[in-house]
Amino acid sequence: MRIAITGAGGRLGGALCRCLATHHTVIPLLHQDVELRSPETIGQIVVHHVDLVIHTAAYTNVDGCARDPDLAYQINGLGTHYVALACQNLNIPMVYISTNEVFDGETSTPYGEYAPTNPINAYGRSKWAGEQIVMTLLQHFFIVRVSWLFGGERNFIRTVLRLAADPPEGGLRMVEDEVGSPTYAHDAADAIAQLIETPCYGIYHLVNEGWCSRYTLASEVLRQAGHGHVPMTPIRLADYQRESTPPSYTPLANRAGAAFGITLRPWEEAVAAHLAEVSPT
Ligand SMILES: NC(=O)c1ccc[n+]([C@@H]2O[C@H](COP(=O)([O-])OP(=O)(O)OC[C@H]3O[C@@H](n4cnc5c(N)ncnc54)[C@H](OP(=O)(O)O)[C@@H]3O)[C@@H](O)[C@H]2O)c1
C-alpha cells in the first residue's frame, strides 16, 4: 500500500514510518508539508494518491490546549476534518489516533472501546471532536486510542531518567492517583501495522497490557535502570498544579484488537525494551 503518515516527525508518527517502510511505500508528512490549521491540508494529502492515511499529527501539549482551547479545536478537530475530507475524496480508509483523555476517569474498571466518552479538558474535547468527525464523514476508519505514549527522545520515561541522574532536593515527586496504560510507540506502530491489513474497521485500544500509576511507572523505570536508590515521594494529582486536568483513572482495555489476535506485551516489558533502546548494552 501507499500510506501517508501525518505527524511523521512525532513519537508515534516516527515509529510508524520505520515500522511500515519494510512492507509499504510510506509518504511521511511533516508539519512543514501539512499545516492542519489550513484547509489546504486536503489538497496536500490528495495529491499523493495514497491507499491509506494514518493521522497522528496533533496539538499534544495538553497544557497549551488548556490555555488556548480554540487552537486545540482548530488543530485536533478541524485539522482532522480536513484529513478526513482528503480520505473521502480519495475514497480510502483513515486511521485516526486518539487518546485515553476522551474519557472522564470516573470509573473503577478499564475502559472498553465503546465505553461512553466524556472528556474533561480542552485536549480531550478536541481529540473527541476529531473522533466524531471521522465517524461522521467516513464509512471506513480505524480510531486507535493510545495512552501515555513513550518512545523517541521526549517522554515521561526520559524525564524520569534525567531527574534520576540529577535528583532535585528531597528526591522525585510522582503522582500516585493518576492511573493509565503506558504505550510504547514501537509496539503501537507494530499493532497498527497488523490492524491495517484487516478489513476490521472500528475503534481500538492499542496500549501495552496492564496499567499503573505515574508513581508505579516511575518506580519501575528507576528499578530497571539501576536507580532504585533514588528517593521518590508519592503525591496526589491535586498537589501537582498544572493548567490541564488529566482524568485520574483511564486504563484502556484492548478487547477489539485482542479479538483479532492483536495484542501488545505487558507495559513492564515495553519499558525494558525502551530502556535498551535508550542505553544499549
Ligand atoms: N503523547 C501521548 O502521551 C499521547 C497519548 C494519547 C494519545 N496521543 C495521540 O497520539 C498521537 C501521536 O502523539 P505523539 O506523542 O506521537 O505526538 P508528538 O510527538 O507530539 O507529535 C505530534 C506531531 O504533530 C505535528 N503537528 C503539531 N501541530 C501541527 C499542525 N498544526 N499541523 C501539522 N502538524 C502538526 C508535530 O509537528 P511539530 O513538532 O513540527 O510541530 C509533531 O510532528 C496524537 O494524535 C496524540 O493526540 C498521544
PDBQT file of the ligand as one rigid body, heavy atoms in Angstrom, charges set to zero:
ROOT
HETATM    1  N1  LIG A 301       1.812  11.640  23.730  1.00  0.00    +0.000 N 
HETATM    2  C1  LIG A 301       0.912  10.920  24.393  1.00  0.00    +0.000 C 
HETATM    3  O1  LIG A 301       1.119  10.526  25.552  1.00  0.00    +0.000 OA
HETATM    4  C2  LIG A 301      -0.390  10.574  23.726  1.00  0.00    +0.000 A 
HETATM    5  C3  LIG A 301      -1.353   9.908  24.486  1.00  0.00    +0.000 A 
HETATM    6  C4  LIG A 301      -2.557   9.566  23.877  1.00  0.00    +0.000 A 
HETATM    7  C5  LIG A 301      -2.784   9.879  22.556  1.00  0.00    +0.000 A 
HETATM    8  N2  LIG A 301      -1.842  10.548  21.845  1.00  0.00    +0.000 N 
HETATM    9  C6  LIG A 301      -2.127  10.862  20.446  1.00  0.00    +0.000 C 
HETATM   10  O2  LIG A 301      -1.211  10.145  19.666  1.00  0.00    +0.000 OA
HETATM   11  C7  LIG A 301      -0.864  10.885  18.508  1.00  0.00    +0.000 C 
HETATM   12  C8  LIG A 301       0.645  10.945  18.387  1.00  0.00    +0.000 C 
HETATM   13  O3  LIG A 301       1.160  11.554  19.571  1.00  0.00    +0.000 OA
HETATM   14  P1  LIG A 301       2.727  11.831  19.723  1.00  0.00    +0.000 P 
HETATM   15  O4  LIG A 301       3.023  11.883  21.166  1.00  0.00    +0.000 OA
HETATM   16  O5  LIG A 301       3.474  10.939  18.804  1.00  0.00    +0.000 OA
HETATM   17  O6  LIG A 301       2.774  13.319  19.160  1.00  0.00    +0.000 OA
HETATM   18  P2  LIG A 301       4.042  14.286  19.059  1.00  0.00    +0.000 P 
HETATM   19  O7  LIG A 301       5.309  13.565  19.293  1.00  0.00    +0.000 OA
HETATM   20  O8  LIG A 301       3.710  15.495  19.892  1.00  0.00    +0.000 OA
HETATM   21  O9  LIG A 301       3.987  14.676  17.521  1.00  0.00    +0.000 OA
HETATM   22  C9  LIG A 301       2.900  15.395  17.003  1.00  0.00    +0.000 C 
HETATM   23  C10 LIG A 301       3.247  15.784  15.595  1.00  0.00    +0.000 C 
HETATM   24  O10 LIG A 301       2.191  16.619  15.100  1.00  0.00    +0.000 OA
HETATM   25  C11 LIG A 301       2.784  17.711  14.431  1.00  0.00    +0.000 C 
HETATM   26  N3  LIG A 301       1.916  18.870  14.496  1.00  0.00    +0.000 N 
HETATM   27  C12 LIG A 301       1.579  19.608  15.578  1.00  0.00    +0.000 A 
HETATM   28  N4  LIG A 301       0.789  20.629  15.226  1.00  0.00    +0.000 NA
HETATM   29  C13 LIG A 301       0.609  20.525  13.879  1.00  0.00    +0.000 A 
HETATM   30  C14 LIG A 301      -0.112  21.290  12.933  1.00  0.00    +0.000 A 
HETATM   31  N5  LIG A 301      -0.791  22.399  13.282  1.00  0.00    +0.000 N 
HETATM   32  N6  LIG A 301      -0.083  20.905  11.631  1.00  0.00    +0.000 NA
HETATM   33  C15 LIG A 301       0.630  19.817  11.245  1.00  0.00    +0.000 A 
HETATM   34  N7  LIG A 301       1.345  19.057  12.095  1.00  0.00    +0.000 NA
HETATM   35  C16 LIG A 301       1.327  19.406  13.410  1.00  0.00    +0.000 A 
HETATM   36  C17 LIG A 301       4.069  17.984  15.186  1.00  0.00    +0.000 C 
HETATM   37  O11 LIG A 301       4.988  18.692  14.383  1.00  0.00    +0.000 OA
HETATM   38  P3  LIG A 301       5.973  19.777  15.065  1.00  0.00    +0.000 P 
HETATM   39  O12 LIG A 301       6.574  19.123  16.263  1.00  0.00    +0.000 OA
HETATM   40  O13 LIG A 301       6.949  20.062  13.981  1.00  0.00    +0.000 OA
HETATM   41  O14 LIG A 301       5.093  20.938  15.434  1.00  0.00    +0.000 OA
HETATM   42  C18 LIG A 301       4.554  16.574  15.508  1.00  0.00    +0.000 C 
HETATM   43  O15 LIG A 301       5.341  16.040  14.473  1.00  0.00    +0.000 OA
HETATM   44  C19 LIG A 301      -1.557  12.230  18.630  1.00  0.00    +0.000 C 
HETATM   45  O16 LIG A 301      -2.691  12.235  17.825  1.00  0.00    +0.000 OA
HETATM   46  C20 LIG A 301      -1.932  12.321  20.097  1.00  0.00    +0.000 C 
HETATM   47  O17 LIG A 301      -3.095  13.094  20.286  1.00  0.00    +0.000 OA
HETATM   48  C21 LIG A 301      -0.646  10.903  22.393  1.00  0.00    +0.000 A 
ENDROOT
TORSDOF 0
